[in-house]
Amino acid sequence: MGKKKLSVIVSAIMSFILLMFLLAPNTSLNAKAKDVMTLNASSSIDTEVRAVWFSFRDWQKYLQGKDKDSFTKAFETITDNILGAGCNTLIMHVRSHNDAVYPSKIYPWSTEMLMGTDPGYDPLKIMVDIAHKKGLSIHAWINPYGFRNGEYCGDASLATHDNIVAGIDEILRNYKVDGIHFDDYFPVMDASVHNSLVADVYKTCHKYGKVFGISPTGNVDNNIAKGADIVTWMSVPGYIDYIAPQIYWTNMYSKDGSVTLFSNRLLQWITLNKLGLPMYVGLALYMAEVKPASDLGWSVSDANIMSQVTELRNNNQPGFILYSYNSLLSPACAVELNHLKGLYNTPPLYGFDTAGDKADDKEAAYENASDNTTGNNAVDNNAVDNNAVDNNAVDNNATDNDADINATENSQSDNIYNAHIYTIAIDPGHQARGDYDKEPVGPGSSIMKTKVAGGTKGVSTGIPEYELTLDIALILRDELLLNGYNVVLVRESNDVNISNAERAQLANASGADIFIRLHADGSDNSSVTGATTLCQSPSNPYNADLYQSSRLLSECILSGYTQVTGIKSRGVSETDAMTGINWSGVPVTIIEMGFMTNASEDQKMNDDEFQKLMVEGLIYGIDMYFAQN
């Protein structure tokens, strides 16, 4: 079957699935979702939430180091620019690194946004007053744990459940912000820990009649791997009022533009949203400037955001959030933004009652919210019908970019592609002849382990693992080079003798930013299938300081690989028994790409066309990692 014909069939199937889902009962069609984030906005443009993230990076460029008068004038200009871009809602970073941009009894003055000293005035009060005077809703954006790049920032002792909840109470008690907004920087924890915090934040917000939402990375698997329980948040009341997934990819994803990733991810989130919560999708306006080689759409089109908003409207989604403010002013993003503004001449209709006195609607919503302090429905009953669920937020991203890509500041907020050229060390696992002498399992260890084994063999193809891993490594190297990365291969032939410790030491000496070890799995049970990634545990005696970054790398690689190839994910495994991991001085992961002892998976992994998908998935995971890091 031809590739184009297959694509048409797949598209038709996906459209049918989406149609069936939209025909099913969905509470979002009965909710005035447009009101959830724009209750204070006096703008006439309130049939659709059009929000902008203002990150700590934007603070550094536009607000940092100013006296009160200069700060006030600068923020007035910022609000004018946001309104001029046709937006009605501002998501303002107020706590990013376990610190604050307002006088707090819990957190110190922000080092990233206010240079760590009392500026002599209250920035948050000024911003709230000006935003409301101009007709903008303003939401306080918080990184709850102050967690970034695999570590807790600032005073890590402040990142406790009680402090986070008390800090939100402090904001809502003292400032007339329109809501609280979490980004996507959730450290890896059991889902029950995050769920407890999210539920308590939700209750606190509703005590003051304010809304609470989270902006997770657009990659569903990455959220779940971190314990960010988006499935529960969007299916059980009592967690969040809205969700803002950072879907930072175009419908021409990959180097050849063959993956309709935005539509695929959007459908996934719509399907998960069992409560019909208002969903304000995070869109990566900044990618129009970055133009990553891994996502062709940003290079060949200047109307990606417009097309994405059109698709959101067609799917009854009530709004979007652009990352970030700086991109509103970027000449490289101007054409994308102008195309988007062209849509505003044709306001969307969602089946909501958009007629009548909007001010009366808002006043009624506030009264309803203020009267209800139990947390069951603290927002306009038409805006959130006993819906309360939560999700992750900004930076990628994706991603994770980012308002923070998310590709999510998504996990997605910095221009990572232009920061510097990243070096990827790749180890094609095993070699033609194993070396069964012993070496220390880690630096200074008395535990000895075989230097390097021969690996498994394809049950169907008869191809040995060491040949498969080298084949994939060579294709991956070439594609990564085309995508702007530096690459170091541990071996380029099968006739070598390099121990596992030596492989890691070669990666360390190369100055690599990450170390990826390619393997394939084997089992006595020929029915076992799927891919796994491995990293060290938090208590690893040799390189525990790399745990957080290695865990994130493992999550991203596994997520990207399994999504593109369709191979089942078996999850991330933590182990301190792998010599090549223990000797690594950089973030490291092993990916077991599939089972060569399963006939079907063996044949797939040794098929030329499928190997291209394997490599595409690995690169997707690498991109996600650097976007979130």
C-alpha positions in Angstrom: 0.0 0.0 0.0 1.4 3.4 -0.9 2.4 5.8 1.9 0.0 8.5 0.8 -2.9 6.1 0.5 -2.1 4.7 4.0 -2.0 8.2 5.4 -5.4 9.0 3.9 -6.9 5.9 5.5 -5.3 6.6 8.9 -6.6 10.2 8.7 -10.1 9.0 7.9 -10.1 6.5 10.8 -8.9 9.2 13.2 -11.6 11.6 12.0 -14.3 8.9 12.5 -13.0 8.2 16.1 -13.0 11.9 16.8 -16.5 12.3 15.4 -17.8 9.5 17.5 -16.2 11.0 20.6 -17.7 14.5 19.9 -21.2 13.0 19.4 -21.0 11.4 22.8 -22.3 13.4 25.8 -19.7 15.9 26.9 -20.2 18.4 29.7 -17.9 21.0 28.1 -20.7 21.7 25.6 -22.9 22.9 28.4 -20.2 24.9 30.2 -19.5 28.5 29.7 -15.8 27.6 29.6 -15.0 31.0 28.1 -15.7 32.5 31.5 -13.3 30.4 33.5 -10.2 32.4 32.8 -11.7 35.7 31.8 -14.0 36.6 34.7 -12.3 40.0 35.2 -11.8 40.8 31.6 -13.8 43.8 30.4 -12.7 43.1 26.8 -15.4 42.4 24.3 -13.3 39.5 23.2 -14.5 37.0 25.8 -16.0 34.2 23.7 -12.5 32.7 23.5 -9.7 32.7 26.0 -6.6 34.1 24.3 -3.9 34.0 26.9 -0.1 34.7 27.0 2.5 33.2 29.4 4.9 35.8 30.9 7.8 33.7 32.2 10.7 34.5 34.5 12.8 34.8 31.3 10.4 37.6 30.2 10.9 39.2 33.7 14.6 39.2 33.1 14.3 41.0 29.8 11.4 43.4 30.5 10.9 44.0 34.2 14.0 43.2 36.2 16.0 45.8 38.1 13.5 48.7 37.8 12.3 51.3 40.3 8.6 51.6 41.0 7.9 54.2 38.3 9.9 52.4 35.6 8.3 49.1 36.6 4.8 50.6 36.3 5.5 52.1 32.9 7.1 48.9 31.6 4.2 46.8 32.8 1.7 49.2 31.2 3.5 48.7 27.9 3.4 45.0 28.4 -0.4 45.0 28.9 -0.8 47.2 25.9 1.2 44.8 23.7 -0.8 41.8 25.0 -4.1 43.6 24.2 -2.7 44.7 20.8 -2.0 41.0 20.0 -5.7 40.4 20.5 -5.3 38.5 23.8 -7.4 38.9 26.9 -5.6 36.9 29.6 -2.1 37.1 31.2 -0.5 34.1 32.9 2.2 35.9 35.0 5.1 34.1 36.7 5.1 35.0 40.4 6.9 32.1 41.9 9.5 30.2 39.8 12.4 29.1 42.0 11.0 28.7 45.5 10.9 32.5 45.7 8.4 35.3 45.1 7.8 38.6 43.3 5.7 39.9 46.2 6.3 40.4 49.9 5.9 36.9 51.3 6.1 35.5 54.8 7.1 32.1 53.4 9.3 32.7 50.3 12.2 35.1 49.8 12.3 37.7 47.1 12.9 36.2 43.7 16.5 36.0 42.6 15.5 35.2 39.0 12.9 37.9 38.6 13.8 40.6 41.1 17.5 40.1 41.8 16.9 38.7 45.3 16.2 42.0 47.0 13.1 43.9 48.1 12.5 46.4 45.3 10.8 48.8 47.7 7.3 48.3 46.2 4.9 45.4 45.6 5.2 44.3 42.0 2.2 41.9 42.1 -0.2 44.5 43.4 0.9 46.9 40.7 0.5 44.2 38.0 -3.0 43.1 39.2 -4.2 46.7 39.4 -3.0 47.6 35.9 -4.1 44.4 34.3 -7.7 44.8 35.6 -7.8 48.5 34.7 -6.8 47.6 31.1 -9.4 44.7 31.0 -7.0 41.8 31.2 -7.5 38.8 33.4 -4.3 37.9 35.3 -3.5 34.5 36.8 -0.6 33.8 39.2 1.7 31.3 37.6 3.6 29.1 40.0 6.2 26.4 39.8 4.9 24.7 42.9 8.1 22.9 43.9 10.6 25.3 42.4 11.8 22.3 40.4 13.7 22.7 37.1 16.3 20.8 35.2 16.1 17.8 37.5 16.7 19.7 40.8 15.0 21.9 43.3 16.0 25.5 42.9 16.6 28.1 45.6 15.9 26.9 49.1 14.7 23.3 48.5 13.4 23.0 52.1 10.6 25.4 51.1 9.2 22.9 48.6 6.8 21.2 50.9 3.1 20.4 50.6 2.2 22.7 53.5 4.3 25.6 52.2 2.9 25.4 48.7 -0.7 25.4 49.9 0.0 28.2 52.4 1.8 30.2 49.8 -1.2 30.0 47.5 -3.5 31.0 50.3 -1.2 34.0 50.9 -1.5 35.1 47.3 -5.3 34.8 47.2 -5.8 36.4 50.5 -3.8 39.5 49.6 -4.2 39.9 45.8 -7.2 40.0 43.4 -5.7 37.6 40.9 -8.2 35.7 38.8 -6.7 32.3 39.5 -3.7 30.1 40.2 -1.8 28.3 37.4 0.7 25.5 37.8 3.3 24.7 35.2 4.6 21.3 34.2 7.7 21.0 36.4 6.5 18.1 38.6 9.4 16.1 40.2 9.1 12.4 39.9 6.9 11.2 42.8 4.1 8.8 43.4 0.9 10.0 41.9 -0.8 10.0 45.3 1.6 12.7 46.5 0.9 15.0 43.6 -2.8 14.3 43.8 -2.9 15.3 47.5 -1.3 18.6 46.7 -3.4 19.3 43.7 -6.6 18.6 45.6 -5.6 20.9 48.5 -4.7 23.7 46.1 -8.1 23.3 44.4 -9.9 23.6 47.7 -7.8 26.7 48.7 -8.6 28.4 45.4 -12.3 27.7 45.7 -12.3 29.0 49.2 -11.6 32.4 47.6 -13.8 31.8 44.6 -10.9 31.5 42.2 -10.0 29.0 39.5 -7.1 26.6 39.5 -5.6 25.0 36.4 -2.4 23.2 35.3 -0.5 23.2 32.1 1.1 19.8 31.6 3.5 18.9 28.9 1.6 17.8 25.8 3.2 14.3 26.0 0.7 12.2 28.0 3.2 9.5 28.8 5.7 11.9 30.3 3.2 13.2 32.7 2.2 9.8 33.9 5.8 8.8 34.3 6.4 11.7 36.6 3.3 10.9 38.7 1.4 13.8 37.3 -1.9 12.0 37.3 -3.7 13.7 34.4 -6.1 10.8 34.0 -7.5 11.3 37.5 -7.5 15.1 37.3 -9.6 15.0 34.1 -12.0 12.3 35.2 -12.6 12.8 38.9 -14.0 16.1 40.3 -12.1 18.0 43.0 -8.7 18.6 41.3 -8.7 21.3 38.7 -11.0 23.8 36.9 -9.2 23.7 33.6 -6.4 22.0 31.8 -3.8 23.6 29.5 -1.7 20.9 27.8 1.3 22.2 25.9 0.8 20.8 22.4 3.9 22.3 20.9 4.2 20.3 17.6 2.8 21.0 14.2 1.0 18.6 11.8 4.2 18.3 9.8 6.3 16.8 12.6 9.6 15.0 11.8 12.2 15.9 9.3 10.0 14.9 6.4 6.8 16.3 7.8 5.0 13.0 7.8 3.5 13.0 11.4 0.3 14.9 12.2 1.4 15.2 15.7 -0.6 18.2 16.8 -3.9 16.6 15.8 -2.9 13.3 17.2 -2.0 14.8 20.6 -5.2 17.0 20.6 -7.4 14.0 20.1 -5.6 12.2 22.9 -6.3 15.0 25.4 -9.9 15.4 24.3 -10.4 11.7 24.8 -8.9 11.8 28.3 -11.0 14.8 29.3 -13.9 12.8 30.7 -15.2 15.7 32.8 -15.3 18.0 29.8 -13.1 20.5 31.6 -12.3 23.8 29.7 -9.1 23.1 27.8 -6.9 26.0 26.9 -4.2 24.4 24.7 -0.7 25.8 25.0 0.7 26.8 21.6 4.4 27.3 20.8 4.5 30.6 19.1 8.2 30.8 19.9 8.9 27.8 17.7 8.3 30.1 14.7 11.7 31.6 15.6 13.4 28.4 16.7 12.4 26.3 13.6 13.7 23.0 14.9 14.8 20.5 12.2 12.8 17.8 14.0 9.5 19.5 13.2 9.4 20.5 9.5 6.1 22.4 9.9 7.8 25.4 11.5 10.1 25.9 8.6 7.7 25.4 5.7 4.6 27.3 7.0 4.0 30.6 8.7 0.4 29.8 9.6 0.8 26.9 12.1 -0.7 28.7 15.1 -3.7 29.9 13.0 -4.3 26.4 11.8 -4.1 25.0 15.3 -6.5 27.6 16.7 -8.9 26.8 13.8 -8.7 23.1 14.8 -9.3 23.9 18.4 -12.4 25.8 17.4 -13.6 23.0 15.2 -13.3 20.7 18.2 -15.2 23.0 20.6 -12.1 23.9 22.7 -12.6 27.3 24.3 -9.2 28.9 24.0 -5.4 28.8 24.0 -2.3 30.1 25.6 0.7 31.4 23.7 4.3 30.8 24.8 5.5 33.4 25.4 5.2 37.2 25.8 8.6 37.7 24.2 7.4 36.0 21.0 4.6 38.6 20.6 7.4 41.1 19.9 9.7 38.9 17.9 10.0 39.8 14.2 10.5 36.1 13.4 7.0 35.3 14.9 5.2 38.3 13.4 3.8 36.6 10.4 2.5 33.7 12.5 0.9 36.2 14.9 -0.7 38.2 12.0 -2.3 35.1 10.5 -3.7 34.3 14.0 -5.1 37.8 14.5 -6.9 37.4 11.2 -9.0 34.7 12.8 -10.3 37.2 15.3 -12.5 38.8 12.7 -14.6 35.6 12.8 -15.3 34.9 16.5 -15.9 31.2 17.3 -19.3 29.9 18.3 -19.2 26.9 20.6 -23.0 26.5 21.3 -22.5 28.7 24.4 -25.0 31.6 25.0 -22.8 34.4 23.9 -25.6 37.0 23.7 -26.8 39.3 26.5 -25.0 41.4 29.0 -21.5 40.0 29.5 -20.8 42.1 32.5 -24.0 40.7 34.2 -22.8 37.2 33.4 -19.4 37.9 35.1 -20.9 39.5 38.1 -23.2 36.5 38.6 -20.3 34.2 38.3 -18.4 36.1 41.0 -21.3 36.1 43.3 -21.8 32.3 42.8 -18.1 31.7 43.4 -18.0 33.9 46.5 -21.0 32.2 48.1 -19.6 28.7 47.6 -16.7 28.0 49.9 -17.0 24.2 50.0 -14.9 23.6 46.9 -17.8 21.9 45.0 -18.4 24.6 42.4 -16.6 27.9 43.3 -16.8 29.2 39.8 -19.9 30.1 37.7 -22.1 27.0 37.6 -22.2 27.4 33.8 -18.4 27.7 33.7 -17.5 24.6 35.7 -20.4 22.2 36.6 -18.9 20.6 39.7 -15.8 20.0 37.6 -12.6 20.1 39.6 -9.6 18.3 38.3 -6.0 19.2 37.7 -3.0 18.9 35.4 0.6 19.9 34.7 1.8 23.2 33.4 4.3 25.2 31.5 7.8 25.4 30.2 9.2 22.1 27.3 8.1 22.2 27.3 7.0 20.2 25.1 7.2 20.3 25.9 8.0 19.5 28.0 7.7 22.2 25.7 7.2 24.7 26.9 5.2 27.2 27.7 8.0 25.7 29.7 7.7 21.8 25.0 6.7 21.6 26.4 8.2 21.5 23.3 5.7 22.4 27.0 9.4 27.4 29.2 7.5 23.8 28.3 9.5 22.1 29.6 9.6 24.2 26.5 10.4 27.8 27.4 14.0 28.4 26.5 15.5 28.6 23.0 17.4 25.4 23.6 18.3 24.8 20.0 20.3 28.0 19.8 21.8 27.9 23.3 24.6 25.6 22.2 25.1 22.5 20.1 24.4 19.5 22.2 26.6 16.4 22.0 25.0 13.0 22.1 27.2 9.9 22.9 25.7 6.7 21.5 26.8 3.2 22.6 25.6 0.4 20.3 25.3 -2.3 22.8 27.6 -5.4 22.8 30.1 -6.5 20.2 30.9 -9.5 17.9 32.8 -11.3 20.7 32.1 -10.9 24.3 34.8 -10.3 26.9 34.1 -12.3 30.0 36.9 -10.9 32.1 35.8 -8.9 35.1 35.8 -5.2 35.9 34.4 -3.1 38.8 30.7 -2.5 38.5 31.3 1.1 39.4 34.2 3.5 40.3 36.0 2.1 43.4 33.7 -0.8 43.7 34.9 -4.2 44.9 31.9 -5.8 43.1 33.2 -7.3 39.8 31.1 -7.9 36.7 31.7 -9.3 33.2 33.3 -6.6 31.0 30.9 -7.0 28.0 28.6 -9.8 26.9 27.7 -10.9 23.4 24.0 -10.1 23.6 20.9 -11.9 22.3 19.9 -13.0 18.8 16.8 -12.6 16.6 14.6 -15.6 16.9 13.2 -15.0 13.4 15.9 -13.1 11.5 18.9 -14.8 13.2 20.5 -11.3 13.3 22.6 -10.8 16.5 21.9 -7.9 18.9 25.3 -6.3 18.3 24.5 -5.9 14.6 21.1 -4.5 15.2 22.3 -1.9 17.7 25.1 -0.8 15.4 22.7 -0.5 12.4 20.4 1.7 14.5 23.3 3.7 15.9 24.6 4.6 12.4 21.3 5.8 11.2 20.7 7.7 14.4 24.1 9.4 14.1 23.4 10.6 10.6 19.9 11.9 11.4 21.1 13.6 14.6 23.9 15.4 12.6 21.3 16.6 10.1 19.2 17.9 13.1 22.1 20.0 14.3 23.5 17.8 17.1 27.1 16.6 17.6 27.4 12.9 17.9 30.0 10.5 19.4 29.8 6.8 18.6 31.4 4.5 21.1 32.0 1.9 18.3 31.6 2.0 14.5 32.2 -1.7 13.8 31.4 -5.0 15.4 35.0 -6.2 15.6 36.0 -4.3 18.7 36.7 -5.0 22.4 35.4 -2.2 24.6 34.2 -2.9 28.1 31.0 -1.4 29.5 33.1 0.8 31.9 35.3 2.0 29.0 32.2 2.8 27.0 31.0 5.2 29.7 34.4 6.7 30.1 34.6 7.4 26.4 31.3 9.2 26.7 32.5 11.2 29.6 35.8 12.2 27.9 33.9 13.3 24.8 32.1 16.1 26.6 28.8 14.6 25.8 25.6 16.1 27.3 23.8 12.8 27.4 24.8 9.1 26.9 22.3 6.8 25.2 23.0 3.0 25.2 21.2 1.0 22.6 20.2 -2.6 23.4 17.5 -5.1 22.5 15.8 -7.5 24.9 15.5 -11.2 25.2 13.2 -13.6 27.2 12.5 -17.3 27.6 8.9 -16.4 26.9 8.6 -15.7 23.2 5.3 -13.8 23.6 6.9 -11.0 25.7 7.1 -7.7 23.8 7.8 -4.0 24.4 10.5 -1.4 25.1 12.1 -0.4 28.4 14.5 2.3 29.5 16.8 2.0 32.4 18.6 4.5 34.6 20.3 4.5 38.1 18.3 4.8 41.3 18.3 7.9 43.6 20.5 6.0 46.0 23.1 4.9 43.4 26.5 4.8 45.2 28.4 6.0 42.2 26.4 8.8 40.5 23.2 9.5 42.3 23.5 13.2 41.5 22.6 12.3 37.9 19.4 10.5 38.9 16.9 13.2 38.2 18.3 14.1 34.8 18.9 10.4 33.8 15.3 9.6 34.9 14.0 12.4 32.8 16.1 11.3 29.8 14.8 7.8 30.2 11.2 9.0 30.3 11.6 11.2 27.2 13.4 8.5 25.2 10.9 5.8 26.0 7.9 8.1 25.4 9.2 9.4 22.0 10.3 6.0 20.9 7.1 4.1 21.8 4.8 6.9 20.4 6.4 6.9 17.0 7.0 3.2 16.6 3.8 1.9 18.3 5.9 -0.6 20.3 4.4 -1.1 23.8 6.0 0.8 26.7 7.2 -1.4 29.6 8.1 1.6 31.6 11.3 3.0 33.1 13.4 0.6 35.3 15.8 1.8 37.9 18.9 -0.3 38.6 22.4 0.1 40.2 23.7 -3.1 38.7 24.7 -1.8 35.2 28.3 -1.0 34.8 27.8 1.3 31.8 25.4 3.4 33.9 27.4 3.5 37.1 30.6 4.7 35.3 28.7 7.5 33.4 29.5 11.1 34.4 26.6 12.5 32.3 22.9 11.8 32.2 22.5 8.2 30.9 19.9 5.8 29.8 19.7 2.3 28.3 16.9 1.6 25.9 15.9 -2.0 25.3 14.3 -1.3 21.9 12.2 -4.5 21.8 12.4 -8.2 22.2 14.5 -10.1 19.6 13.0 -13.3 21.1 9.6 -12.3 19.8 9.3 -13.2 16.1 7.1 -10.2 15.2 9.2 -7.6 17.1 12.4 -9.1 15.8 11.2 -8.8 12.2 10.1 -5.2 12.8 13.3 -4.0 14.3 15.3 -5.5 11.4 13.1 -3.9 8.7 14.6 -0.9 6.9 11.5 1.2 7.0 10.7 0.4 10.6 14.2 1.3 11.6 13.6 4.8 10.3 10.6 5.0 12.7 12.8 3.7 15.5 15.3 6.5 14.9 12.7 9.1 14.5 11.2 8.1 17.9 14.6 8.3 19.5 15.3 11.8 18.1 11.8 12.8 19.3 12.7 11.7 22.8 16.1 13.5 22.6 14.4 16.7 21.5 11.9 16.5 24.3 14.7 16.0 26.9 16.5 19.1 25.9 13.3 21.1 25.6 12.4 20.2 29.2 16.0 20.6 30.4 
